[in-house]
């Protein structure tokens, strides 16, 4: 038993061409979307690098501030020791 299908070859080729055009247009849209995503990823990478640099600067600044605070507290403590222990109050008469 055989089945015979009769269709115009021109009609079949037209449908195939239409489907190929649809696929091509979808592929173009995907390529455009991918390009946009790549640009966004590059921008995010740059932002991350800037944040890393800012973090390093803040850490360095924080260390300097801590050492300054230690110096100020040490000087205050040393001044207090000199004032009240090494050079006591003069005797009152």
Secondary structure, 3 states (H helix, E strand, C coil): CCCCCCCCHHHHHHHHHHHHHHHHHHHHHHHHHHHHHHHHHHHHHHHHHHHHHHHHHHHHHHHHHHHHHHHHHHHHHHHHHHHHHHCCCCCCC
